[in-house]
Amino acid sequence: MTSTRSTEISLRVNGETHSLTVDNRTTLLDALRERLDLTGTKKGCDQGQCGACTVLLDRQRVNSCLQLAVAAEGREVTTIEGLADGEELHPVQQAFVDLDGYQCGYCTPGQICSAVAVIEELAREWPSAATDDVRRPPAVSEEEIRERMSGNLCRCGAYVNIVRAVTQAAKNEQVNA
């Protein structure tokens, strides 16, 4: 019996399709960084605990260090590089700049990708562990934001400004919806 050790896949990343032959054990993170040169997504713990590698997979956040590249075939991957519209920053990116939601910046791409998904979860009225009453839509609150962003660590401790930035972007999204 012969085992296949590599597979040719087609990844749709930031609106562009890429054909790659990857070892079946290659993570999405490594495919993005090493094969597609999209180095905005960071490798932190490589164990799914820090959130530095967070990307959007079909508009939902995932730790790309735990996602196999072969399992992302046929799905839409969005990295930090794919959020802006040309020179115009995504509203969450702009909020991080405006409210100083970063210090060293290492965790910022994962924080921003996660925040984009958090805002979408709130818009879809998905409850979290912090939601008071799951029969009502969750409010945009610091408690909700902190709970939902808890999978993204910041070694610099910029949490206060991160929460402010996500809250502002979420409230702006509600106004523009």
C-alpha positions as CSV (number, residue, x, y, z in Angstrom):
1,M,0.0,0.0,0.0
2,T,1.4,3.4,-1.0
3,S,0.5,6.4,1.0
4,T,0.3,9.8,-0.6
5,R,2.4,12.3,1.3
6,S,1.5,15.4,-0.7
7,T,-1.5,16.8,-2.4
8,E,-2.1,19.5,-5.0
9,I,-4.6,21.9,-3.7
10,S,-6.3,25.1,-4.7
11,L,-6.5,27.8,-2.0
12,R,-8.7,30.9,-2.4
13,V,-6.9,33.5,-0.3
14,N,-7.9,37.2,-0.2
15,G,-10.0,36.8,-3.4
16,E,-7.2,35.1,-5.4
17,T,-6.9,31.4,-6.3
18,H,-3.5,29.7,-5.7
19,S,-2.5,26.2,-6.8
20,L,0.0,24.5,-4.5
21,T,1.4,21.1,-3.9
22,V,1.7,20.7,-0.1
23,D,2.7,18.0,2.3
24,N,-0.5,16.7,3.8
25,R,0.6,17.8,7.2
26,T,1.2,21.4,6.2
27,T,-0.8,23.8,8.3
28,L,-2.8,26.7,6.7
29,L,-0.5,29.0,8.6
30,D,2.7,27.6,7.0
31,A,1.1,27.5,3.6
32,L,0.2,31.2,3.9
33,R,3.5,32.4,5.3
34,E,6.0,30.1,3.6
35,R,4.3,29.3,0.3
36,L,2.3,32.4,-0.5
37,D,4.5,35.0,1.3
38,L,1.6,36.3,3.3
39,T,3.6,37.0,6.4
40,G,1.0,39.3,8.2
41,T,-0.4,36.2,9.9
42,K,2.0,35.4,12.7
43,K,3.2,32.2,14.2
44,G,3.1,32.5,18.0
45,C,2.6,29.4,20.1
46,D,1.9,27.0,17.2
47,Q,-0.5,25.2,19.5
48,G,-3.7,27.2,19.0
49,Q,-3.5,29.0,22.3
50,C,-2.4,32.6,21.6
51,G,-4.5,33.6,18.5
52,A,-1.6,35.3,16.7
53,C,-2.3,33.1,13.7
54,T,-6.1,33.9,13.5
55,V,-7.5,34.2,10.0
56,L,-11.0,34.1,8.6
57,L,-12.1,30.9,7.0
58,D,-15.5,31.3,5.3
59,R,-15.8,34.5,7.4
60,Q,-15.3,32.7,10.7
61,R,-12.2,32.9,12.7
62,V,-9.8,30.0,13.0
63,N,-6.3,29.4,14.4
64,S,-4.5,28.7,11.2
65,C,-1.8,26.8,13.1
66,L,-4.3,24.1,13.8
67,Q,-6.0,24.0,10.4
68,L,-4.5,21.8,7.7
69,A,-4.1,23.5,4.3
70,V,-5.7,20.6,2.5
71,A,-8.8,21.1,4.7
72,A,-9.1,24.7,3.5
73,E,-9.4,23.8,-0.1
74,G,-12.5,25.2,-1.7
75,R,-13.1,27.6,1.2
76,E,-12.5,31.4,1.3
77,V,-9.5,32.4,3.4
78,T,-9.0,36.0,4.5
79,T,-5.8,37.2,6.1
80,I,-4.9,40.6,7.5
81,E,-3.6,41.5,4.0
82,G,-7.0,40.9,2.5
83,L,-9.1,43.2,4.8
84,A,-8.3,46.6,3.5
85,D,-9.9,47.9,0.3
86,G,-6.8,49.1,-1.6
87,E,-5.4,52.0,0.5
88,E,-8.6,52.3,2.6
89,L,-8.3,50.4,5.9
90,H,-11.0,48.1,7.0
91,P,-13.1,49.8,9.8
92,V,-11.6,47.5,12.4
93,Q,-8.0,48.3,11.2
94,Q,-8.9,52.0,11.3
95,A,-10.3,51.7,14.9
96,F,-7.0,50.0,16.0
97,V,-5.0,52.9,14.6
98,D,-7.3,55.6,16.0
99,L,-7.5,54.1,19.5
100,D,-3.9,52.7,19.7
101,G,-5.1,49.1,19.9
102,Y,-1.6,47.7,19.5
103,Q,1.9,48.1,21.0
104,C,4.5,45.9,19.5
105,G,2.1,44.9,16.8
106,Y,2.9,41.2,16.8
107,C,-0.6,40.0,17.8
108,T,-2.4,42.8,15.9
109,P,-3.2,40.9,12.7
110,G,-4.8,38.0,14.7
111,Q,-6.5,40.4,17.0
112,I,-8.0,42.3,14.0
113,C,-9.1,39.2,12.1
114,S,-10.7,37.9,15.3
115,A,-12.4,41.3,15.9
116,V,-13.9,41.3,12.4
117,A,-15.5,37.9,13.2
118,V,-16.6,39.0,16.6
119,I,-18.5,42.0,15.0
120,E,-20.1,39.6,12.6
121,E,-21.1,37.2,15.4
122,L,-22.7,40.2,17.2
123,A,-24.5,41.2,14.0
124,R,-25.8,37.7,13.6
125,E,-27.0,37.9,17.2
126,W,-25.0,34.8,18.3
127,P,-24.8,34.6,22.1
128,S,-21.5,34.0,24.0
129,A,-20.7,32.9,27.5
130,A,-21.1,36.5,28.5
131,T,-24.5,37.0,27.0
132,D,-27.0,37.8,29.9
133,D,-30.1,36.4,28.2
134,V,-29.7,34.2,25.1
135,R,-33.3,34.9,24.1
136,R,-32.3,38.5,23.3
137,P,-29.6,39.7,20.9
138,P,-26.3,40.3,22.7
139,A,-25.4,43.9,23.4
140,V,-22.2,45.4,22.2
141,S,-20.5,45.7,25.5
142,E,-17.0,45.5,26.9
143,E,-17.9,42.3,28.7
144,E,-19.1,40.7,25.4
145,I,-16.0,41.9,23.5
146,R,-13.6,40.7,26.2
147,E,-15.3,37.2,26.3
148,R,-15.3,36.9,22.5
149,M,-11.7,38.1,22.1
150,S,-10.3,36.0,25.0
151,G,-8.6,33.5,22.6
152,N,-6.3,36.3,21.4
153,L,-3.4,37.1,23.7
154,C,-1.4,40.3,23.8
155,R,1.9,40.0,25.6
156,C,2.2,43.8,25.7
157,G,-1.1,44.2,27.6
158,A,-2.9,46.5,25.1
159,Y,-6.2,44.9,26.1
160,V,-7.9,48.2,27.2
161,N,-7.3,49.8,23.8
162,I,-8.1,46.6,21.9
163,V,-11.5,46.4,23.6
164,R,-12.1,50.1,22.9
165,A,-11.2,49.7,19.2
166,V,-13.4,46.6,18.8
167,T,-16.3,48.2,20.6
168,Q,-16.0,51.4,18.5
169,A,-15.9,49.4,15.2
170,A,-18.9,47.2,16.3
171,K,-21.0,50.3,17.2
172,N,-20.0,51.9,13.9
173,E,-21.1,48.7,12.1
174,Q,-24.5,48.8,13.9
175,V,-25.0,52.5,12.8
176,N,-24.0,51.7,9.2
177,A,-26.1,48.5,9.0
